[in-house]
Amino acid sequence: MFRSGMKWMFLIIGTTIGAGYASGRELWQFFGHESGLAIVLFAVFFTMSCIVIMQVSYKNQSTQYLPVLRKIVGAKLTRIYDVMIFLYLYTTTVVMIAGSGATGQAFNFSYWWGIGIMVGVLILLFMKGINGILSVNQYVLPILIIGLLFMLLQFTHDQKLALFSHWHEQRNWTAAFPFTALNILPLIAVLGAIGNKIKSKQEIWIASISSGVILGVVSYIYNNSLIQIADEMLLYEIPMFAILKNYPFGMLIFMSILLWIAIFTTAAAGVLGIVTRIQDFFRKPLSLLAVVILVTMIPLTTLGFSTLISYIYPIYGILNLYVLTRLLLFPLWNKN
């Protein structure tokens, strides 16, 4: 039970910590100064949402997200949000692939080398199906979380930063709503695909609470670090590199590998959500559908990493507020 709960926790975190989050760009887009309360609220909302999504998925024994979506938003809006989820997964996976190209550029490699490696590894992964994705998450996510926390705590120690010095004013607390909403839609798609693999309700509680706590803690420490380098943020495509600029080159290499892992796990989750949805229409192997989807994404990566995040993420964060409201009030209106 505990091990299965951890498996779903890693899937949730792997879906959420992508290029935008791990690089710091997404956190800075929504939080920044006076956001401590916003991050605490995000952790609570995120946990509650995961519990509802997984319970609905488990009850329906779903293999793709449509039955879960129908239960959450209602039959009338299902068609609209079905299209929205598909477009969201598609565009954010493009962001992840572009993030791989941007990571390669930081080391003077060709942008297209980074994209080619990402697409190639994703294709290999989908040849092993859903179990392959779950197995990869179990191995790489602990390394990612520990490595990210190590970097942030090292920076906090070296700069003598106070973790709770910004609590006198919390005017940005409302950012918790669009930020949580942004991260909920892909979870519906991914967790909707594994409903038939969840064995007990205890797994749901373990996965939801642990992922909410971990993401809340990492987000808070990361945002606190970014506040210290706010003046340099415009100079870096990836804010993480502004934190790492005074550290040895080996540290930069290590964190870049972790960033790429974060990009990879979220891209894998995005493609999983897409191919499990369209498999009902085309009745083809997941690996073949993944190849077709990934090939169509490559031209769109030319738009650039930070450009994609700055325009796409806030729009979806606002559009998904209705879904978040339905999730938070689900026990109430479902009973009625």
VEXMI-246760 format. One record per residue (C-alpha): x, y, z. Coordinates in steps of 0.5 Angstrom, whole numbers, padded with zeros to 4 digits, always signed. Layout:
BEGIN
XYZ ...
REM end
This chain:
BEGIN
+0000+0000+0000 +0005+0005+0002 +0010+0003-0004 +0004+0004-0009 +0002+0011-0006 +0010+0013-0007 +0009+0011-0014 +0003+0015-0015 +0006+0021-0011 +0012+0021-0016 +0008+0021-0022 +0004+0027-0019 +0011+0030-0018 +0014+0028-0024 +0007+0031-0028 +0008+0038-0024 +0015+0039-0024 +0017+0041-0031 +0021+0046-0035 +0018+0052-0032 +0017+0050-0025 +0024+0047-0024 +0028+0053-0028 +0024+0058-0023 +0021+0061-0029 +0014+0059-0027 +0014+0060-0020 +0017+0067-0021 +0011+0068-0026 +0006+0067-0021 +0009+0068-0014 +0015+0073-0012 +0015+0078-0007 +0009+0077-0001 +0007+0070-0003 +0009+0066+0003 +0001+0065+0004 +0000+0064-0003 +0005+0058-0003 +0002+0055+0003 -0005+0056+0000 -0003+0052-0006 +0000+0046-0002 -0007+0045+0001 -0011+0046-0005 -0006+0042-0009 -0007+0036-0004 -0015+0037-0004 -0015+0037-0012 -0011+0031-0012 -0015+0027-0007 -0021+0028-0011 -0018+0027-0018 -0015+0020-0015 -0022+0018-0012 -0026+0019-0018 -0021+0016-0022 -0021+0010-0018 -0028+0009-0017 -0029+0009-0025 -0023+0005-0026 -0021+0009-0032 -0016+0008-0037 -0016+0015-0040 -0019+0022-0037 -0025+0023-0040 -0030+0019-0035 -0026+0023-0030 -0027+0030-0033 -0034+0028-0034 -0035+0027-0027 -0031+0033-0025 -0034+0039-0029 -0041+0036-0031 -0043+0033-0038 -0045+0040-0041 -0038+0042-0040 -0034+0036-0042 -0033+0037-0049 -0030+0044-0048 -0025+0042-0043 -0024+0036-0047 -0021+0040-0052 -0018+0045-0047 -0014+0039-0044 -0012+0036-0050 -0009+0043-0053 -0006+0044-0046 -0002+0038-0046 +0000+0039-0053 +0002+0046-0052 +0006+0045-0045 +0009+0039-0048 +0012+0043-0053 +0014+0048-0048 +0018+0042-0044 +0021+0040-0051 +0023+0047-0052 +0026+0047-0045 +0031+0041-0047 +0033+0045-0053 +0034+0052-0048 +0038+0047-0043 +0043+0045-0049 +0044+0052-0051 +0047+0054-0044 +0053+0049-0045 +0053+0052-0052 +0050+0046-0056 +0046+0046-0061 +0038+0048-0059 +0036+0042-0064 +0041+0037-0061 +0037+0038-0054 +0030+0037-0058 +0033+0031-0062 +0035+0028-0055 +0029+0029-0051 +0024+0027-0057 +0029+0020-0058 +0028+0018-0051 +0021+0020-0050 +0020+0015-0056 +0024+0009-0053 +0020+0010-0046 +0013+0009-0050 +0016+0003-0053 +0015+0000-0046 +0008+0003-0044 +0005+0006-0038 +0009+0001-0033 +0016+0004-0036 +0014+0011-0035 +0012+0009-0027 +0019+0006-0027 +0023+0011-0029 +0019+0016-0024 +0021+0012-0018 +0028+0012-0020 +0029+0019-0022 +0024+0023-0018 +0028+0022-0012 +0034+0025-0015 +0031+0031-0018 +0027+0033-0011 +0034+0032-0007 +0038+0035-0012 +0033+0041-0012 +0033+0042-0005 +0040+0041-0004 +0042+0047-0009 +0036+0051-0006 +0038+0050+0002 +0046+0051+0000 +0044+0058-0003 +0040+0060+0003 +0046+0058+0007 +0051+0061+0003 +0047+0068+0002 +0045+0068+0010 +0037+0068+0007 +0032+0068+0012 +0026+0063+0010 +0021+0067+0014 +0023+0074+0013 +0017+0076+0008 +0011+0075+0012 +0009+0082+0014 +0005+0083+0008 +0002+0078+0004 -0002+0082-0002 +0000+0076-0007 -0004+0071-0003 -0009+0070-0009 -0004+0068-0014 -0005+0061-0010 -0011+0060-0015 -0009+0061-0022 -0002+0057-0020 -0006+0051-0017 -0011+0051-0023 -0005+0051-0028 -0002+0045-0025 -0009+0041-0024 -0011+0040-0031 -0005+0036-0033 -0006+0032-0027 -0014+0030-0029 -0011+0027-0036 -0005+0023-0032 -0009+0021-0026 -0015+0019-0030 -0011+0014-0034 -0009+0010-0028 -0015+0009-0025 -0015+0002-0026 -0008+0001-0023 -0010+0004-0016 -0012-0002-0011 -0014+0002-0005 -0016+0009-0002 -0010+0009+0003 -0006+0010-0003 -0009+0016-0005 -0008+0019+0001 -0001+0018+0002 +0000+0020-0005 -0004+0026-0005 -0001+0029+0002 +0006+0027+0001 +0006+0031-0006 +0003+0037-0003 +0007+0037+0002 +0014+0036-0002 +0011+0041-0007 +0009+0046-0002 +0016+0046+0001 +0020+0046-0005 +0016+0052-0008 +0017+0056-0002 +0024+0055-0001 +0025+0056-0009 +0021+0063-0009 +0025+0065-0003 +0031+0064-0007 +0029+0068-0013 +0027+0074-0009 +0034+0075-0008 +0036+0075-0015 +0030+0079-0018 +0034+0084-0021 +0038+0079-0025 +0032+0075-0027 +0031+0079-0034 +0038+0077-0036 +0037+0069-0036 +0032+0065-0040 +0033+0060-0034 +0033+0063-0027 +0036+0057-0024 +0042+0059-0028 +0042+0066-0024 +0042+0062-0017 +0048+0058-0020 +0053+0063-0023 +0057+0063-0017 +0058+0056-0016 +0063+0051-0019 +0062+0049-0026 +0061+0042-0023 +0055+0044-0020 +0052+0047-0026 +0053+0041-0030 +0049+0037-0024 +0043+0042-0024 +0042+0042-0031 +0042+0034-0031 +0036+0035-0026 +0033+0040-0030 +0033+0036-0036 +0030+0030-0032 +0024+0035-0029 +0023+0037-0037 +0023+0029-0039 +0018+0027-0033 +0013+0032-0035 +0014+0031-0042 +0013+0024-0041 +0006+0025-0037 +0004+0030-0042 +0005+0025-0048 +0002+0020-0044 -0005+0024-0043 -0005+0025-0050 -0004+0018-0053 -0009+0015-0048 -0014+0020-0050 -0013+0019-0058 -0012+0011-0057 -0020+0010-0057 -0020+0013-0064 -0014+0010-0067 -0013+0004-0064 -0006+0004-0065 +0000+0002-0060 +0002+0008-0055 +0009+0008-0058 +0006+0009-0065 +0002+0015-0063 +0007+0018-0059 +0012+0018-0065 +0007+0022-0069 +0005+0027-0064 +0012+0028-0062 +0014+0029-0069 +0008+0035-0070 +0011+0038-0064 +0018+0040-0066 +0017+0046-0071 +0013+0049-0065 +0019+0049-0061 +0022+0055-0065 +0018+0060-0061 +0022+0059-0055 +0022+0057-0048 +0021+0063-0044 +0016+0066-0049 +0012+0060-0049 +0011+0060-0041 +0010+0068-0041 +0004+0067-0045 +0001+0060-0045 +0001+0059-0037 -0002+0065-0035 -0008+0064-0040 -0009+0057-0038 -0008+0059-0030 -0014+0063-0031 -0019+0059-0035 -0018+0053-0031 -0020+0056-0025 -0027+0053-0026 -0024+0046-0025 -0021+0048-0019 -0027+0051-0016 -0031+0044-0018 -0025+0040-0015 -0025+0044-0008 -0033+0044-0007 -0033+0037-0010 -0035+0033-0003 -0041+0039-0002 -0044+0039-0009 -0043+0031-0010 -0047+0030-0004 -0052+0034-0006 
REM end
